Amino acid sequence: MNLDDLEEALADILPSNFSIERDKHGQLIILTGFRQDDDGELVDFRSFDDEEDDDFDPDFEPLEEELDDEV
């Protein structure tokens, strides 16, 4: 399996805005755009109140720019 095969397989089950990134060790990270709510249901990540989330970082930027340089 290669990265294209993985993307194709995931496209069948994930929303169209999913992305695959690499961490600094080369491990693949799949960003789904979902989060788990208090009831255990998957909901759109943007559908919650940011101020209620202690882990929310308004300055967070994905590593996409750095990955382009590495590949």
C-alpha positions in Angstrom: 0.0 0.0 0.0 1.2 3.5 -0.7 -0.1 6.9 0.3 -2.3 7.2 -2.8 -4.0 3.9 -1.9 -4.6 5.0 1.6 -6.1 8.3 0.5 -8.4 6.5 -1.9 -9.6 4.1 0.8 -10.2 6.8 3.3 -12.1 8.9 0.8 -14.8 6.3 0.8 -15.4 6.7 4.6 -14.2 10.1 5.7 -15.6 13.6 4.8 -14.0 15.3 1.8 -12.0 17.7 3.9 -9.8 15.0 5.6 -6.1 15.4 5.3 -3.0 13.3 5.9 0.0 14.8 7.4 3.3 13.6 8.8 4.7 14.3 12.2 8.4 15.0 12.8 9.2 11.3 12.9 7.4 10.6 9.6 4.4 8.9 11.2 1.2 9.6 9.3 -1.5 11.5 11.0 -5.1 11.5 9.6 -7.1 14.6 10.3 -10.8 13.9 10.0 -12.4 17.2 10.9 -14.3 15.3 13.6 -14.1 15.4 17.4 -15.9 13.2 20.0 -18.6 15.0 22.0 -19.5 14.3 25.6 -22.0 11.6 24.5 -19.3 9.8 22.4 -20.7 10.9 19.1 -18.5 12.2 16.3 -19.3 15.8 15.4 -17.8 18.4 13.1 -14.8 19.8 14.8 -15.9 23.4 14.2 -19.3 22.8 15.8 -18.3 23.5 19.4 -17.8 26.6 21.4 -14.1 27.3 21.4 -14.2 29.2 24.7 -15.4 26.1 26.5 -12.4 24.0 25.3 -9.4 24.3 27.6 -7.1 22.8 24.9 -8.3 25.2 22.2 -5.4 27.2 20.7 -6.5 30.0 18.4 -3.0 30.3 17.0 -2.7 26.6 16.0 -1.6 26.2 12.4 -1.2 22.8 10.7 2.3 21.6 9.7 1.4 21.5 6.0 3.8 24.3 5.1 6.7 22.5 6.7 5.8 19.2 5.1 5.9 20.7 1.6 9.6 21.4 2.2 10.4 17.9 3.4 8.7 16.0 0.6 
